[in-house]
Amino acid sequence: EWALMKRYGLDAAQWSWNSHPIRIRNNDGKVDLDFTEYDAAVAGMKQAGMRGPLVLSLGNSWLGHYEIELAKAFDLRLMRREVGGREVTLMDMTDPRWERLWVEGLRQIFEHAKSAAWPPLALLINDEPTKHIMAYHPYRYHLVKKHFPDVPVYGVFFEPEKDPGPLLHSSDIVVANRDLERM
């Protein structure tokens, strides 16, 4: 598949958390990540000659996959709230334990990416957040920028009837699935 993508000119790939997960374990209160599955996928990408960036997606428009896995490992509270007709599940930012663990997991991912010679890495905090969770996206964006200012954050815009402004202010690179003229 990677060779086919490369043959047609594709050099970047977005990986959703669940397709090739980075396994999260609680090692005496510390984040312990297992990159086995993700490394295998990245090896295929590199073998095909794809240059990147590798866009790591932490969640979609209603689920924070990375946050759900952290919550399972560390018994953290999740926020479950109906927004726009869909139940969203994200970290409960009122729980003070979240920030340290969320940032530590990302730090380990970025360090591993460098030591494993992954293609350049970009972060997609949530895919298409304008659908249901735009109110929560800026917080995560500022958290990334506070701790990892050099990591580019992608924002994916999907719904042309909505205002892309909030996403433009909480992303470094905007990708439009629709409404390319306006974007």
C-alpha positions in Angstrom: 0.0 0.0 0.0 2.8 2.4 0.8 4.5 1.8 -2.5 1.2 2.4 -4.3 0.7 5.6 -2.5 4.3 6.7 -3.3 3.9 5.8 -6.9 1.0 8.2 -7.1 2.9 11.0 -5.5 1.8 10.8 -1.9 4.5 11.4 0.7 2.5 12.1 3.8 0.1 10.0 5.8 -2.4 10.6 8.5 -2.6 7.8 11.1 -5.6 7.5 13.3 -4.8 6.4 16.8 -6.8 3.1 16.5 -5.4 1.9 13.2 -1.8 1.5 14.5 -2.0 2.4 18.2 0.8 3.4 20.5 -0.1 1.3 23.5 -0.2 3.2 26.8 0.6 1.6 30.1 0.8 2.9 33.7 4.2 2.1 35.1 4.0 3.1 38.7 2.3 6.3 37.9 4.5 7.1 34.9 3.5 6.9 31.2 5.0 3.9 29.5 4.5 3.7 25.7 4.8 0.7 23.4 5.5 1.8 19.8 5.6 -1.7 18.3 2.6 -1.4 16.0 3.2 2.2 15.1 6.9 1.6 14.3 5.9 -1.3 12.0 3.6 1.1 10.0 6.2 3.8 9.9 8.8 1.3 8.6 6.5 0.5 5.7 6.1 4.2 4.9 9.9 4.7 5.0 10.6 1.6 3.0 8.3 2.9 0.2 10.4 6.2 0.2 7.6 8.4 1.6 9.2 11.6 3.0 6.4 12.6 5.3 5.2 14.4 7.2 3.7 11.7 9.4 0.6 13.2 10.8 -0.3 11.6 14.1 -4.1 11.9 14.8 -5.0 11.9 18.5 -8.7 11.6 17.9 -11.6 12.4 15.7 -14.5 14.9 15.8 -16.1 13.4 18.9 -13.6 11.0 20.5 -10.2 11.7 22.0 -8.6 8.3 21.3 -5.3 9.2 22.9 -7.1 10.7 25.9 -9.4 7.6 26.2 -6.3 5.3 26.3 -4.7 7.6 28.9 -7.9 7.5 31.0 -7.9 3.7 30.9 -4.3 3.4 32.0 -4.4 6.0 34.8 -8.1 5.9 35.9 -8.7 9.5 34.8 -12.0 11.2 34.4 -13.4 11.6 30.9 -15.9 14.3 29.9 -18.9 12.8 28.2 -21.2 15.4 26.8 -23.7 15.7 24.0 -22.6 18.3 21.5 -24.4 18.8 18.2 -26.4 15.6 18.5 -23.3 13.4 19.2 -21.9 12.3 22.5 -18.3 13.4 22.7 -15.7 11.8 24.9 -12.6 13.9 25.8 -10.4 14.5 28.8 -12.1 16.2 31.7 -9.9 19.3 32.0 -11.2 19.8 35.6 -9.1 16.9 36.7 -5.7 18.4 37.4 -3.8 15.1 36.7 -4.6 15.3 33.0 -2.1 17.9 31.8 1.0 16.3 33.1 0.2 12.9 31.7 -1.1 14.2 28.4 2.1 16.3 27.9 4.4 13.5 29.1 2.9 11.0 26.6 3.4 13.5 23.7 7.0 14.2 24.9 7.8 10.5 24.7 6.2 10.2 21.2 8.2 13.1 19.9 11.4 11.8 21.4 10.8 8.3 20.1 10.0 9.7 16.6 13.4 11.4 16.6 15.4 8.4 17.9 13.6 6.0 15.5 14.2 8.4 12.6 10.6 8.7 11.7 9.7 11.1 8.9 9.0 14.6 10.1 6.1 14.6 12.5 3.0 16.8 12.6 0.1 16.5 15.1 -3.6 16.4 14.3 -5.1 16.9 17.7 -8.6 16.0 16.6 -9.7 15.4 13.0 -12.5 17.8 11.9 -13.1 19.4 15.3 -15.6 21.9 13.8 -18.2 19.1 13.7 -18.6 18.7 17.5 -15.6 19.7 19.6 -14.3 23.0 18.3 -14.9 24.6 21.8 -12.2 22.2 23.2 -9.6 22.4 20.4 -7.9 25.7 21.3 -7.1 24.5 24.8 -5.3 21.5 23.4 -3.6 23.5 20.7 -2.2 26.0 23.3 -1.1 23.1 25.5 0.9 21.6 22.5 2.4 25.0 21.7 3.3 25.7 25.3 5.4 22.5 25.6 6.3 21.7 22.0 6.3 25.0 20.1 8.1 23.5 17.0 5.6 20.7 16.4 3.2 21.8 13.6 -0.5 21.3 14.4 -2.8 20.4 11.5 -6.4 21.4 11.5 -8.9 19.7 9.2 -11.9 21.7 8.1 -14.8 19.7 6.8 -18.1 21.7 7.1 -18.4 24.6 4.7 -21.5 25.9 6.4 -19.5 26.6 9.6 -17.0 29.3 10.3 -13.4 28.1 10.0 -12.1 31.0 12.0 -11.7 29.3 15.3 -9.8 26.4 13.6 -7.6 28.9 11.8 -6.6 30.4 15.2 -5.8 27.0 16.7 -3.9 25.3 13.9 -0.6 26.0 12.1 -1.7 24.3 8.9 -5.3 23.9 7.7 -6.3 21.1 5.4 -9.8 21.5 3.8 -11.8 18.4 3.0 -14.4 20.7 1.4 -14.9 24.3 0.4 -11.4 24.7 -1.0 -12.2 28.1 -2.7 -13.0 29.8 0.6 -10.1 28.1 2.5 
